[in-house]
Amino acid sequence: MIRFLRFLAALCLLPFCGAAALALVDLFIRFSASGEAFSAGFWWFLGGHIVWLSVWFFLPHPMRVYVLGHELTHALWGLLFGARVRNLKVSARGGSVQLTKSNLLITLAPYFFPFYTMVLLLVWGITACFVKPVPYPFLWLFGVGLTWSFHLCFTIHSLTLEQPDVQEYGRLFSYVVIFIMNLLCVGTWLICVSDLTWAEAGRLLYARTLDFYVTLYIWLRLGFRRLLTLLR
């Protein structure tokens, strides 16, 4: 019964996924119009993505590094929710970690939380507390782009395989949650590195969401009327 309710919830959230994706496009268009997309920092950030994509397509994948980040993400989110962590195991073929409690976010966190990007940002934040200005700012942005691309590539690859984490909450429901959370991460990054505001992002998301659900309602009503006409 719970799995069926999750499936229904996923179906109801599918239009929101489309709305959130278009709202992110709107946000990026405004980001580009502000000139931030043509700054030196942005090109270093994009360069990190390009370098990682080159590694991904032409060199062996560092599976052990990914698995370590994956399991540490489970552990980190488990600690945030008060779980006890033990027996962390990592290999190139997979890994595991034992937690005393679990929930949706703990289970799916590795698929939307860019662990190595967050570690890099944490180191940058600590450095900024003692050294101002932080040296080599463009290299930091390059590292963020590289590690974020690392996260995205391995996430997409992992979701094409059989994942117990995904199956635990149902494939469709898990995919919807992962998709929304990744969009939220990208949107947060755009807001943090530009003059865009949360209020502006909220308005864009609200407008797109309203448009999607109103359009869906109209389509469903027309389809229901046509069905009734055929049955008469």
C-alpha positions as CSV (number, residue, x, y, z in Angstrom):
1,M,0.0,0.0,0.0
2,I,2.8,2.4,0.9
3,R,4.6,1.7,-2.3
4,F,1.4,2.3,-4.3
5,L,1.0,5.7,-2.5
6,R,4.5,6.6,-3.4
7,F,3.8,5.7,-7.0
8,L,0.8,8.0,-7.0
9,A,2.8,10.8,-5.3
10,A,5.5,10.4,-8.0
11,L,2.8,10.7,-10.8
12,C,1.5,13.9,-9.1
13,L,5.0,15.3,-8.9
14,L,5.9,14.6,-12.5
15,P,4.4,18.0,-13.8
16,F,6.4,19.7,-11.0
17,C,9.6,18.1,-12.3
18,G,8.9,19.7,-15.7
19,A,8.0,23.0,-14.1
20,A,11.2,23.0,-11.9
21,A,13.3,22.2,-15.0
22,L,11.8,25.2,-17.0
23,A,12.1,27.4,-13.9
24,L,15.8,26.6,-13.8
25,V,16.2,27.4,-17.5
26,D,14.5,30.8,-16.8
27,L,16.8,31.3,-13.9
28,F,19.9,30.5,-16.1
29,I,18.6,32.9,-18.8
30,R,18.5,35.7,-16.2
31,F,21.9,34.6,-15.0
32,S,23.2,34.9,-18.5
33,A,21.5,38.3,-19.1
34,S,23.3,39.7,-16.0
35,G,26.6,39.0,-17.6
36,E,27.7,36.5,-14.9
37,A,27.8,33.7,-17.5
38,F,30.5,35.5,-19.4
39,S,32.8,36.2,-16.4
40,A,36.2,34.6,-16.0
41,G,35.0,32.6,-13.0
42,F,32.2,31.0,-14.9
43,W,34.5,29.9,-17.6
44,W,36.8,28.3,-15.1
45,F,33.8,26.6,-13.5
46,L,32.7,25.3,-17.0
47,G,36.3,24.3,-17.7
48,G,36.2,21.9,-14.7
49,H,33.1,20.3,-16.2
50,I,34.8,19.9,-19.5
51,V,37.9,18.4,-18.1
52,W,36.0,15.8,-16.1
53,L,33.9,14.9,-19.1
54,S,37.1,14.2,-21.0
55,V,38.3,12.0,-18.1
56,W,34.9,10.2,-18.1
57,F,34.9,9.4,-21.8
58,F,38.5,8.6,-22.4
59,L,40.0,7.3,-19.1
60,P,39.1,4.5,-16.7
61,H,36.5,5.5,-14.2
62,P,37.7,5.9,-10.6
63,M,35.1,3.7,-9.1
64,R,36.7,3.4,-5.7
65,V,36.7,7.1,-5.3
66,Y,33.0,7.3,-6.2
67,V,32.0,4.4,-3.9
68,L,33.9,6.1,-1.0
69,G,32.0,9.3,-1.6
70,H,28.7,7.4,-1.9
71,E,29.1,5.6,1.4
72,L,30.4,8.6,3.2
73,T,27.3,10.6,2.0
74,H,25.1,7.9,3.5
75,A,27.1,8.2,6.7
76,L,27.0,12.0,6.8
77,W,23.3,12.2,6.3
78,G,22.8,9.4,8.8
79,L,24.7,11.4,11.4
80,L,22.6,14.5,10.6
81,F,19.5,12.5,11.5
82,G,21.1,11.1,14.6
83,A,22.1,7.6,13.3
84,R,25.1,5.7,14.5
85,V,27.6,4.8,11.8
86,R,29.8,1.7,11.7
87,N,31.4,-0.9,9.4
88,L,32.2,1.3,6.4
89,K,33.4,-0.9,3.5
90,V,34.7,0.4,0.2
91,S,35.9,-1.4,-3.0
92,A,35.9,-0.9,-6.7
93,R,32.9,-3.2,-7.0
94,G,30.8,-1.5,-4.3
95,G,30.6,-0.6,-0.7
96,S,28.4,-0.6,2.3
97,V,27.9,1.2,5.6
98,Q,25.7,0.3,8.6
99,L,23.4,2.9,10.1
100,T,21.1,2.5,13.1
101,K,18.3,4.4,11.3
102,S,17.3,5.3,7.7
103,N,14.9,7.5,5.8
104,L,14.3,8.8,2.3
105,L,17.0,11.5,2.4
106,I,19.6,9.3,4.0
107,T,19.0,6.6,1.4
108,L,18.9,8.8,-1.7
109,A,21.4,11.5,-0.6
110,P,24.3,10.1,-2.7
111,Y,22.3,10.8,-5.8
112,F,21.7,14.5,-5.2
113,F,24.4,15.5,-2.7
114,P,27.7,16.2,-4.5
115,F,30.0,15.0,-1.6
116,Y,33.4,16.0,-3.0
117,T,32.0,19.4,-4.1
118,M,30.8,20.0,-0.6
119,V,34.1,19.0,0.9
120,L,35.9,21.4,-1.5
121,L,33.5,24.2,-0.5
122,L,34.0,23.4,3.2
123,V,37.8,23.7,2.8
124,W,37.3,27.0,0.9
125,G,35.0,28.3,3.7
126,I,37.6,27.4,6.3
127,T,40.4,29.0,4.3
128,A,38.3,32.1,3.9
129,C,38.1,32.5,7.7
130,F,41.9,32.8,7.9
131,V,43.1,34.1,4.6
132,K,41.5,37.0,2.8
133,P,41.2,37.1,-0.1
134,V,41.2,33.4,-0.7
135,P,44.2,32.6,-3.0
136,Y,43.6,31.2,-6.5
137,P,39.8,31.8,-6.7
138,F,39.6,30.5,-10.2
139,L,41.2,27.2,-9.3
140,W,38.5,26.8,-6.6
141,L,35.8,27.3,-9.2
142,F,37.5,24.9,-11.5
143,G,37.5,22.3,-8.8
144,V,33.8,22.9,-8.1
145,G,33.0,22.4,-11.7
146,L,35.2,19.2,-11.9
147,T,33.8,17.6,-8.8
148,W,30.2,18.5,-9.6
149,S,30.5,17.0,-13.1
150,F,32.0,13.9,-11.4
151,H,28.9,13.7,-9.2
152,L,26.5,14.1,-12.2
153,C,28.2,11.6,-14.4
154,F,28.4,8.9,-11.7
155,T,24.8,9.6,-10.6
156,I,23.4,9.2,-14.1
157,H,25.6,6.0,-14.6
158,S,24.5,4.6,-11.3
159,L,20.8,5.1,-12.0
160,T,21.0,3.1,-15.1
161,L,22.0,0.1,-13.0
162,E,20.0,-1.8,-10.4
163,Q,20.4,0.2,-7.2
164,P,19.0,-1.1,-3.9
165,D,18.7,2.5,-2.7
166,V,16.4,3.3,-5.5
167,Q,14.4,0.1,-5.3
168,E,13.7,0.6,-1.6
169,Y,11.4,3.6,-2.2
170,G,10.3,2.6,-5.7
171,R,12.0,3.5,-8.9
172,L,9.7,6.2,-10.1
173,F,9.4,7.9,-6.8
174,S,13.1,7.8,-6.2
175,Y,13.9,9.2,-9.6
176,V,11.5,12.1,-9.1
177,V,13.0,13.0,-5.7
178,I,16.5,12.7,-7.1
179,F,15.7,14.9,-10.1
180,I,14.0,17.6,-8.0
181,M,16.9,17.7,-5.4
182,N,19.5,18.0,-8.1
183,L,17.6,20.9,-9.7
184,L,17.5,22.5,-6.3
185,C,21.3,22.1,-5.9
186,V,21.9,23.7,-9.3
187,G,19.5,26.5,-8.6
188,T,21.1,27.1,-5.2
189,W,24.5,27.4,-6.9
190,L,23.2,29.9,-9.4
191,I,21.8,32.1,-6.6
192,C,24.9,31.9,-4.5
193,V,27.3,33.0,-7.3
194,S,25.1,35.7,-8.8
195,D,22.8,38.6,-7.9
196,L,19.7,36.4,-8.3
197,T,17.5,36.0,-5.3
198,W,15.5,33.3,-3.7
199,A,12.4,35.4,-4.1
200,E,13.0,35.7,-7.8
201,A,13.6,31.9,-8.1
202,G,10.4,31.3,-6.1
203,R,8.4,33.5,-8.4
204,L,9.7,31.7,-11.5
205,L,9.0,28.3,-9.9
206,Y,5.5,29.3,-8.8
207,A,4.6,30.6,-12.3
208,R,5.9,27.5,-14.1
209,T,4.2,25.1,-11.6
210,L,0.9,26.9,-11.8
211,D,1.1,26.8,-15.6
212,F,1.9,23.1,-15.7
213,Y,-0.8,22.0,-13.4
214,V,-3.5,24.3,-14.9
215,T,-2.6,22.9,-18.4
216,L,-2.7,19.3,-17.0
217,Y,-6.2,20.0,-15.5
218,I,-7.5,21.4,-18.8
219,W,-6.1,18.3,-20.7
220,L,-7.6,15.9,-18.2
221,R,-11.0,17.6,-18.3
222,L,-11.1,17.6,-22.1
223,G,-10.0,14.0,-22.1
224,F,-12.7,13.0,-19.6
225,R,-15.4,14.8,-21.6
226,R,-14.3,13.0,-24.8
227,L,-14.4,9.7,-23.0
228,L,-17.9,10.4,-21.8
229,T,-19.0,11.4,-25.3
230,L,-17.6,8.1,-26.7
231,L,-19.4,6.0,-24.0
232,R,-22.8,7.6,-24.7
